[in-house]
Amino acid sequence: MFKYFSLKVSVWKIILLLGDVGLLFLSLMAGLFLNPKLDLYPWEYFIAYKLQFLMMGLVYLTVNYIGELYDYQRDYRRWRHLAQVFLAACIGVLANIVLFYFPMGKFVGRTLLVIQAFSYIILLTLWRYVFSSLALPERLQRRLLILGAGNSGTRILEAIRKRPKAGLDVRGFVDDDPKKIGTRIEGLPVLGDSSRLQELVSQYKVDLVVVAITHEKTQQLVNTLTRISWTGIEVVDMPNFYEHLAGKLPIDHLSDIWLLFNGLNKNKLYCRHLKRVMDLVVAGVLTVTHAPLMALIAAAIKWDSPGPVFYRQKRLGYEGHSFQLIKFRTMVHNAESFGPQFASENDPRITRVGRVLRKFRLDELPQLINVLKGEMSIIGPRPEREVFIREFRELVPVCRLGRRATDPDGTVVPCGVKEKIPYYSHRLLVKPGITGWAQVMYPYASSLEQTKEKLQYDLFYVKNIGFFLDMAILLKTVRIVLFGRGT
């Protein structure tokens, strides 16, 4: 870590920046030396216009900074983050076209710009992937303590162990329960109580403290965490850390206050204006280009089994408004003659053609009409049926163990009510979508527990909704359509 005046600059950020400068130079050299119009004097051309090329490079670096590409702890091997790098590179190219090609086309030249742009996009994406592959597993390994050895703490540990290449080295737990101190939980020691937190952070050279305490924190603990954070140690709560690791929200460890202050549906400009424009453009283009394919699918459905081509069903959308969802029929006619039920991956009601359509998500194509009508979005949580939403939102009592000194061991105290699947109604804060984060990460939900798991991905999307996340979901959806597989 370098210190320039009072600003701390990580050496890893400098490495990323220097790598970007190097690949910008390489992409520019590719544009100059591979340009047949400059085969006699490419280097002289570079010298003559060095100031303009410098300005182009600064535009690229500025876009990278705005796009948060200098977060050296981010794992750029993950599909979502790699998509963000690719899109930032494309935006940098578009910015340079607007700033330099149209006003100064004679200087930059179309052939030079095309070669440079393609080289830059490929090199930047590869560079970020290589950086994470080399730096994250060992060089950027972070030592951490988990504050709280209960269910919340063990769930964080489980999430970390599922990602062995995340560069996280858990040294142990800290817990105030005297029965746990000195024992091992899930193979890790409980090193002491919170009064020793500062000492343990120093002793084990900890970089990060994850606060996995769900009950109210004492003033002494808050003061200790504040002092630790002032020394440069990162302090993060369990839901935020789990979200970063798993790409979903741990609904059993959330609170209404956490959701309020962590910005569900915070990207209002994109949600209310830009997203609708994108929906209309994408849905309009796909409807026109896929019309022949949809005609073939309709014919295949009629040939395969008796019944209508389309399946219409009442679903609940944005803020609980109902609408008629349109899909290609993938099940036998009157598949729900015995009442509503979950569909499963190997559901016997699915037809032969329907199985193929579901595998490649082609049964969703008619929902482009729902998008054009404004009832749905291209991307969002899947619209659910009212009968299931009513069940999932049913209020059930919540109890906790007694905390008073006079409470006998095992005393259970009622403390309010909650939805059967907590925060399920938050899915209705945004328009439902044809595809979504839950669909590409956890395709099937055929039980209450699986629906709860899928909701965690939906809430992640609602909380983090934005252009880059939507683009990552679209890229994942394309992969599913092309190869018939999800994550």
C-alpha positions as CSV (number, residue, x, y, z in Angstrom):
1,M,0.0,0.0,0.0
2,F,1.5,3.3,-1.1
3,K,0.6,6.6,0.6
4,Y,0.4,9.8,-1.5
5,F,-0.2,12.7,0.8
6,S,-3.2,11.4,2.9
7,L,-4.5,9.1,0.2
8,K,-3.7,5.3,0.4
9,V,-3.2,3.7,-2.9
10,S,-2.9,-0.1,-3.2
11,V,0.0,-1.5,-5.2
12,W,-2.6,-3.8,-6.9
13,K,-4.5,-0.9,-8.2
14,I,-1.3,0.5,-9.7
15,I,-0.6,-2.9,-11.3
16,L,-4.1,-2.9,-12.8
17,L,-3.6,0.7,-14.1
18,L,-0.2,0.0,-15.5
19,G,-1.6,-3.1,-17.2
20,D,-4.4,-1.0,-18.8
21,V,-1.8,1.5,-20.0
22,G,0.3,-1.3,-21.5
23,L,-2.7,-2.9,-23.3
24,L,-3.8,0.5,-24.6
25,F,-0.4,0.9,-26.1
26,L,-0.5,-2.6,-27.6
27,S,-4.0,-2.0,-29.1
28,L,-2.9,1.3,-30.6
29,M,0.2,-0.3,-32.1
30,A,-2.1,-3.0,-33.6
31,G,-4.2,-0.3,-35.1
32,L,-1.2,1.5,-36.6
33,F,0.9,-1.5,-37.8
34,L,-2.0,-3.6,-39.1
35,N,-3.6,-0.7,-40.9
36,P,-2.7,-1.2,-44.6
37,K,-3.0,2.5,-45.2
38,L,-0.1,3.3,-42.9
39,D,2.3,0.5,-43.9
40,L,5.1,2.9,-44.8
41,Y,5.1,5.2,-41.8
42,P,3.0,4.0,-38.8
43,W,5.6,5.0,-36.1
44,E,5.9,8.5,-37.6
45,Y,2.1,8.8,-37.6
46,F,2.1,7.9,-33.8
47,I,4.7,10.6,-33.1
48,A,2.8,13.2,-35.0
49,Y,-0.5,12.6,-33.2
50,K,0.9,11.5,-29.8
51,L,-1.2,14.1,-27.9
52,Q,-4.5,13.0,-29.5
53,F,-3.7,9.4,-28.8
54,L,-2.9,10.3,-25.2
55,M,-6.3,11.9,-24.9
56,M,-8.0,8.8,-26.3
57,G,-6.1,6.7,-23.7
58,L,-7.3,9.0,-20.9
59,V,-10.9,8.6,-22.1
60,Y,-10.5,4.8,-21.9
61,L,-9.0,4.9,-18.4
62,T,-11.7,7.3,-17.2
63,V,-14.4,5.0,-18.3
64,N,-12.6,2.1,-16.6
65,Y,-12.5,4.1,-13.4
66,I,-16.2,5.0,-13.6
67,G,-17.0,1.4,-14.3
68,E,-15.2,0.3,-11.1
69,L,-12.6,-1.8,-13.0
70,Y,-9.9,-1.0,-10.4
71,D,-11.5,-3.0,-7.6
72,Y,-8.6,-5.4,-7.3
73,Q,-10.6,-7.6,-4.9
74,R,-13.3,-8.3,-7.4
75,D,-13.1,-11.8,-9.0
76,Y,-13.0,-11.0,-12.7
77,R,-13.2,-14.7,-13.5
78,R,-16.9,-14.7,-12.6
79,W,-19.2,-14.3,-15.6
80,R,-21.0,-11.2,-14.2
81,H,-17.8,-9.3,-13.5
82,L,-16.3,-10.3,-16.8
83,A,-19.4,-9.0,-18.6
84,Q,-18.9,-5.7,-16.8
85,V,-15.4,-5.4,-18.1
86,F,-16.5,-6.2,-21.6
87,L,-19.3,-3.6,-21.5
88,A,-17.0,-1.0,-20.0
89,A,-14.5,-1.5,-22.9
90,C,-17.3,-1.1,-25.4
91,I,-18.5,2.1,-23.7
92,G,-14.9,3.4,-23.8
93,V,-14.8,2.7,-27.6
94,L,-18.2,4.4,-28.1
95,A,-17.0,7.4,-26.1
96,N,-13.8,7.7,-28.2
97,I,-15.9,7.4,-31.4
98,V,-18.1,10.3,-30.3
99,L,-15.2,12.5,-29.1
100,F,-12.6,11.8,-31.7
101,Y,-13.9,10.0,-34.8
102,F,-16.8,12.3,-35.7
103,P,-15.0,15.6,-34.9
104,M,-11.6,14.4,-36.1
105,G,-12.2,11.5,-38.5
106,K,-9.2,12.5,-40.6
107,F,-6.9,12.1,-37.6
108,V,-8.1,8.8,-36.2
109,G,-9.3,7.0,-39.4
110,R,-12.0,4.4,-39.5
111,T,-9.7,1.4,-40.2
112,L,-7.3,2.4,-37.4
113,L,-10.2,2.8,-34.9
114,V,-11.8,-0.5,-35.7
115,I,-8.6,-2.5,-35.3
116,Q,-7.6,-0.6,-32.1
117,A,-11.1,-1.0,-30.6
118,F,-11.3,-4.8,-31.2
119,S,-7.8,-5.3,-29.9
120,Y,-8.5,-3.2,-26.8
121,I,-11.8,-5.0,-25.9
122,I,-10.2,-8.4,-26.2
123,L,-7.0,-7.4,-24.3
124,L,-8.8,-5.7,-21.5
125,T,-11.1,-8.7,-20.9
126,L,-8.2,-11.1,-21.0
127,W,-6.1,-8.9,-18.7
128,R,-8.7,-8.7,-16.0
129,Y,-9.3,-12.5,-16.1
130,V,-5.5,-13.2,-15.9
131,F,-5.1,-10.7,-13.1
132,S,-7.7,-12.4,-10.9
133,S,-6.4,-15.9,-11.8
134,L,-2.9,-15.0,-10.7
135,A,-3.5,-12.5,-7.9
136,L,-6.7,-13.6,-6.0
137,P,-5.8,-17.2,-4.9
138,E,-2.6,-16.3,-3.0
139,R,-1.3,-12.8,-3.4
140,L,-4.5,-11.1,-2.5
141,Q,-5.6,-13.6,0.1
142,R,-7.4,-11.8,2.9
143,R,-7.3,-13.0,6.5
144,L,-10.6,-12.7,8.3
145,L,-12.4,-13.3,11.6
146,I,-16.1,-14.1,11.9
147,L,-17.7,-12.3,14.8
148,G,-20.5,-14.7,15.9
149,A,-20.4,-18.5,15.9
150,G,-24.1,-19.1,15.5
151,N,-26.2,-20.0,12.5
152,S,-25.2,-16.7,10.7
153,G,-21.5,-17.3,11.3
154,T,-21.5,-20.9,10.2
155,R,-23.5,-20.0,7.0
156,I,-20.8,-17.4,6.1
157,L,-18.1,-20.1,6.6
158,E,-20.1,-22.5,4.4
159,A,-20.3,-19.9,1.6
160,I,-16.5,-19.2,1.9
161,R,-15.7,-22.9,1.7
162,K,-17.8,-23.3,-1.5
163,R,-15.5,-20.7,-3.1
164,P,-11.9,-21.9,-2.3
165,K,-10.4,-19.6,-5.0
166,A,-12.0,-16.4,-3.5
167,G,-8.7,-15.6,-1.6
168,L,-10.3,-15.8,1.9
169,D,-8.4,-17.3,4.8
170,V,-10.7,-17.7,7.9
171,R,-8.7,-17.7,11.0
172,G,-11.5,-18.5,13.4
173,F,-14.6,-17.3,15.2
174,V,-15.1,-14.7,18.0
175,D,-18.1,-15.3,20.2
176,D,-19.3,-14.1,23.6
177,D,-20.8,-17.4,24.6
178,P,-18.4,-18.8,27.2
179,K,-19.4,-22.4,26.4
180,K,-18.1,-21.9,22.8
181,I,-14.7,-20.3,23.6
182,G,-11.9,-22.8,23.2
183,T,-14.0,-25.2,21.2
184,R,-14.0,-25.8,17.4
185,I,-17.1,-25.2,15.2
186,E,-17.1,-26.6,11.7
187,G,-13.4,-27.3,12.2
188,L,-12.4,-23.7,13.2
189,P,-11.5,-22.5,16.7
190,V,-13.5,-20.0,18.7
191,L,-10.6,-17.8,19.6
192,G,-12.2,-15.6,22.3
193,D,-14.9,-13.1,23.1
194,S,-15.5,-9.7,21.6
195,S,-13.6,-7.9,24.4
196,R,-10.4,-9.4,22.9
197,L,-11.3,-8.5,19.3
198,Q,-8.7,-5.9,18.8
199,E,-6.0,-8.1,20.3
200,L,-7.0,-11.0,18.0
201,V,-7.1,-8.8,14.9
202,S,-3.5,-7.8,15.6
203,Q,-2.4,-11.3,16.6
204,Y,-3.7,-13.0,13.5
205,K,-2.9,-10.1,11.1
206,V,-6.6,-9.9,10.1
207,D,-7.7,-7.7,7.2
208,L,-11.4,-8.2,7.5
209,V,-14.0,-8.8,10.3
210,V,-17.4,-10.2,9.3
211,V,-20.1,-9.3,11.8
212,A,-22.4,-12.3,11.9
213,I,-24.5,-11.2,14.9
214,T,-28.2,-11.0,14.3
215,H,-29.3,-9.7,17.7
216,E,-28.8,-6.1,19.0
217,K,-25.1,-5.2,19.5
218,T,-23.8,-3.7,22.7
219,Q,-22.4,-0.2,22.8
220,Q,-19.1,-1.6,23.8
221,L,-19.0,-3.9,20.8
222,V,-20.0,-1.0,18.4
223,N,-17.1,1.1,19.9
224,T,-14.6,-1.8,19.4
225,L,-15.7,-2.3,15.8
226,T,-15.4,1.5,15.2
227,R,-11.9,1.6,16.5
228,I,-10.9,-1.4,14.4
229,S,-12.3,0.2,11.2
230,W,-10.4,3.4,11.9
231,T,-7.1,1.4,11.9
232,G,-7.8,0.3,8.2
233,I,-9.4,-3.1,9.0
234,E,-12.6,-3.6,6.9
235,V,-15.7,-4.4,8.9
236,V,-18.7,-5.8,7.0
237,D,-22.0,-7.2,8.1
238,M,-23.0,-10.8,7.3
239,P,-25.8,-10.1,4.7
240,N,-23.5,-7.8,2.6
241,F,-20.6,-10.2,2.7
242,Y,-22.8,-13.2,1.9
243,E,-24.3,-11.3,-1.0
244,H,-20.9,-10.6,-2.4
245,L,-19.8,-14.2,-2.1
246,A,-23.0,-16.0,-3.2
247,G,-24.8,-13.6,-5.5
248,K,-28.0,-13.8,-3.4
249,L,-29.4,-12.4,-0.1
250,P,-29.6,-14.6,3.0
251,I,-33.3,-14.0,3.8
252,D,-33.2,-15.8,7.2
253,H,-30.5,-13.3,8.3
254,L,-32.1,-10.0,7.1
255,S,-34.1,-7.4,8.8
256,D,-36.5,-4.7,7.6
257,I,-34.1,-2.0,8.6
258,W,-31.2,-3.7,6.7
259,L,-33.3,-3.8,3.5
260,L,-34.4,-0.2,4.0
261,F,-30.9,1.2,4.3
262,N,-29.3,-1.1,1.8
263,G,-31.3,0.3,-1.1
264,L,-33.8,-2.2,-2.6
265,N,-34.7,-0.7,-6.0
266,K,-32.3,2.2,-5.5
267,N,-31.4,2.6,-9.2
268,K,-34.5,4.6,-9.9
269,L,-33.4,6.4,-13.1
270,Y,-32.6,3.1,-14.8
271,C,-35.7,1.3,-13.5
272,R,-38.2,4.0,-14.3
273,H,-36.9,5.2,-17.7
274,L,-33.9,3.6,-19.3
275,K,-35.0,0.0,-18.6
276,R,-38.4,0.5,-20.4
277,V,-36.6,1.9,-23.5
278,M,-34.3,-1.1,-23.5
279,D,-37.3,-3.4,-23.2
280,L,-39.1,-1.9,-26.2
281,V,-36.0,-2.0,-28.4
282,V,-35.0,-5.6,-27.5
283,A,-38.6,-7.0,-27.6
284,G,-39.3,-5.3,-30.9
285,V,-36.2,-6.6,-32.5
286,L,-36.6,-10.1,-31.2
287,T,-40.2,-10.3,-32.2
288,V,-39.3,-9.4,-35.8
289,T,-36.2,-11.6,-36.1
290,H,-37.7,-14.6,-34.3
291,A,-41.1,-14.7,-36.1
292,P,-40.0,-17.6,-38.4
293,L,-38.7,-19.6,-35.5
294,M,-41.9,-19.0,-33.5
295,A,-44.0,-20.2,-36.5
296,L,-41.9,-23.4,-36.6
297,I,-42.3,-24.0,-32.9
298,A,-46.1,-23.5,-33.2
299,A,-46.2,-26.1,-35.9
300,A,-44.1,-28.6,-33.8
301,I,-46.4,-28.1,-30.8
302,K,-49.5,-28.9,-32.9
303,W,-47.8,-31.9,-34.4
304,D,-46.6,-33.3,-31.1
305,S,-49.7,-33.2,-28.9
306,P,-53.4,-32.2,-29.1
307,G,-54.3,-28.8,-27.7
308,P,-53.7,-25.1,-28.2
309,V,-50.3,-23.7,-29.2
310,F,-50.2,-21.0,-26.6
311,Y,-50.7,-21.3,-22.8
312,R,-52.3,-18.4,-21.0
313,Q,-52.3,-18.0,-17.3
314,K,-53.1,-15.3,-14.8
315,R,-50.0,-14.0,-13.1
316,L,-49.2,-11.2,-10.7
317,G,-46.7,-8.5,-11.8
318,Y,-45.5,-5.1,-10.7
319,E,-47.1,-4.0,-7.4
320,G,-49.4,-7.0,-7.5
321,H,-51.3,-6.1,-10.7
322,S,-52.6,-9.2,-12.5
323,F,-52.1,-9.9,-16.2
324,Q,-52.4,-12.8,-18.7
325,L,-49.0,-14.4,-19.3
326,I,-48.5,-16.0,-22.7
327,K,-46.2,-19.0,-23.3
328,F,-45.8,-21.8,-25.8
329,R,-47.6,-24.8,-24.4
330,T,-45.0,-27.3,-23.1
331,M,-47.3,-29.6,-21.1
332,V,-50.2,-31.9,-22.1
333,H,-53.5,-30.1,-22.5
334,N,-55.3,-29.7,-19.1
335,A,-52.2,-30.5,-17.2
336,E,-53.6,-28.9,-14.0
337,S,-57.0,-30.6,-14.0
338,F,-56.3,-31.6,-10.4
339,G,-55.3,-28.1,-9.3
340,P,-52.3,-25.8,-9.3
341,Q,-48.9,-27.5,-8.7
342,F,-45.2,-26.8,-9.1
343,A,-43.5,-27.8,-12.3
344,S,-40.3,-29.9,-11.8
345,E,-37.4,-30.6,-14.1
346,N,-38.5,-34.1,-15.0
347,D,-42.3,-33.4,-14.8
348,P,-44.2,-36.3,-16.6
349,R,-46.7,-33.7,-17.9
350,I,-44.1,-32.1,-20.1
351,T,-44.4,-33.1,-23.8
352,R,-41.5,-34.1,-26.1
353,V,-41.4,-30.8,-27.8
354,G,-42.0,-29.0,-24.5
355,R,-38.9,-30.6,-23.0
356,V,-36.8,-29.1,-25.8
357,L,-38.4,-25.7,-25.5
358,R,-37.9,-25.6,-21.8
359,K,-34.3,-26.7,-22.0
360,F,-33.5,-23.8,-24.4
361,R,-36.0,-21.4,-22.8
362,L,-37.8,-21.1,-26.2
363,D,-41.2,-21.5,-24.6
364,E,-40.8,-17.9,-23.2
365,L,-40.7,-16.2,-26.6
366,P,-44.4,-15.2,-26.8
367,Q,-43.9,-13.2,-23.6
368,L,-42.3,-10.6,-25.9
369,I,-45.9,-9.5,-26.4
370,N,-46.3,-9.0,-22.6
371,V,-43.1,-6.9,-22.7
372,L,-44.4,-4.7,-25.5
373,K,-47.6,-4.2,-23.6
374,G,-45.7,-3.0,-20.6
375,E,-46.8,-5.9,-18.3
376,M,-43.4,-7.4,-18.1
377,S,-39.7,-6.6,-18.7
378,I,-37.1,-8.5,-20.6
379,I,-35.2,-9.0,-17.3
380,G,-36.7,-9.4,-13.8
381,P,-38.1,-12.0,-11.3
382,R,-40.4,-14.5,-12.9
383,P,-44.1,-13.6,-12.6
384,E,-45.7,-16.0,-10.1
385,R,-49.3,-17.2,-9.8
386,E,-51.6,-15.6,-7.3
387,V,-52.4,-18.8,-5.5
388,F,-48.7,-19.4,-4.7
389,I,-48.0,-15.8,-3.8
390,R,-50.9,-15.8,-1.4
391,E,-49.4,-19.0,0.2
392,F,-45.9,-17.6,0.4
393,R,-47.0,-14.3,1.9
394,E,-49.1,-15.9,4.6
395,L,-48.1,-14.6,8.0
396,V,-46.7,-17.0,10.5
397,P,-45.6,-16.4,14.1
398,V,-41.9,-15.8,14.9
399,C,-40.3,-16.9,18.1
400,R,-36.9,-16.6,19.7
401,L,-35.1,-17.9,22.7
402,G,-35.6,-15.9,25.9
403,R,-32.7,-13.5,26.7
404,R,-33.7,-12.3,30.2
405,A,-31.7,-13.6,33.2
406,T,-34.9,-15.0,34.7
407,D,-35.8,-17.1,31.5
408,P,-35.1,-20.8,32.0
409,D,-32.9,-22.5,29.4
410,G,-34.9,-23.3,26.2
411,T,-37.6,-20.7,26.9
412,V,-39.2,-19.6,23.6
413,V,-40.7,-16.1,23.4
414,P,-43.0,-14.9,20.6
415,C,-41.7,-11.8,18.9
416,G,-44.1,-11.0,16.1
417,V,-45.0,-12.4,12.7
418,K,-43.4,-12.7,9.3
419,E,-44.3,-14.0,5.8
420,K,-44.0,-17.8,5.4
421,I,-41.2,-17.1,2.9
422,P,-39.7,-13.9,4.4
423,Y,-39.7,-10.8,2.1
424,Y,-41.4,-12.6,-0.7
425,S,-43.6,-9.6,-1.5
426,H,-40.4,-7.6,-2.3
427,R,-40.3,-9.4,-5.7
428,L,-43.2,-7.2,-6.7
429,L,-41.2,-4.0,-6.4
430,V,-40.0,-4.4,-10.0
431,K,-41.7,-5.7,-13.2
432,P,-41.4,-9.4,-13.7
433,G,-39.2,-10.6,-16.5
434,I,-38.8,-13.2,-19.2
435,T,-35.4,-14.1,-17.8
436,G,-33.7,-13.1,-14.6
437,W,-30.9,-13.6,-12.1
438,A,-32.8,-16.4,-10.4
439,Q,-33.6,-18.1,-13.7
440,V,-29.9,-18.2,-14.8
441,M,-28.6,-19.1,-11.4
442,Y,-31.3,-21.5,-10.0
443,P,-33.6,-22.6,-12.8
444,Y,-36.1,-24.9,-11.1
445,A,-38.2,-24.5,-7.9
446,S,-40.5,-27.3,-7.2
447,S,-40.9,-27.0,-3.5
448,L,-41.2,-24.4,-0.7
449,E,-37.6,-24.7,0.2
450,Q,-36.4,-24.3,-3.4
451,T,-38.7,-21.3,-3.9
452,K,-37.1,-19.8,-0.8
453,E,-33.7,-20.4,-2.3
454,K,-34.7,-18.9,-5.6
455,L,-36.1,-15.8,-3.8
456,Q,-32.7,-15.1,-2.4
457,Y,-31.5,-14.6,-6.0
458,D,-34.5,-12.5,-6.9
459,L,-33.9,-10.2,-3.9
460,F,-30.3,-9.8,-5.0
461,Y,-31.5,-8.6,-8.4
462,V,-34.1,-6.2,-6.9
463,K,-31.4,-4.8,-4.6
464,N,-28.7,-4.5,-7.3
465,I,-30.8,-3.8,-10.4
466,G,-28.9,-1.9,-13.0
467,F,-27.6,-1.9,-16.6
468,F,-24.5,-4.0,-16.0
469,L,-26.3,-6.7,-14.1
470,D,-29.0,-6.8,-16.8
471,M,-26.3,-7.2,-19.5
472,A,-24.7,-10.0,-17.4
473,I,-28.1,-11.8,-17.2
474,L,-28.6,-11.4,-20.9
475,L,-25.2,-12.9,-21.7
476,K,-25.9,-15.9,-19.3
477,T,-29.3,-16.3,-21.0
478,V,-27.7,-16.4,-24.4
479,R,-25.4,-19.2,-23.1
480,I,-28.4,-21.2,-21.9
481,V,-30.2,-20.8,-25.2
482,L,-27.1,-21.8,-27.2
483,F,-25.9,-24.7,-25.0
484,G,-29.0,-25.6,-23.0
485,R,-27.4,-25.1,-19.6
486,G,-27.4,-22.6,-16.9
487,T,-24.6,-21.7,-14.4
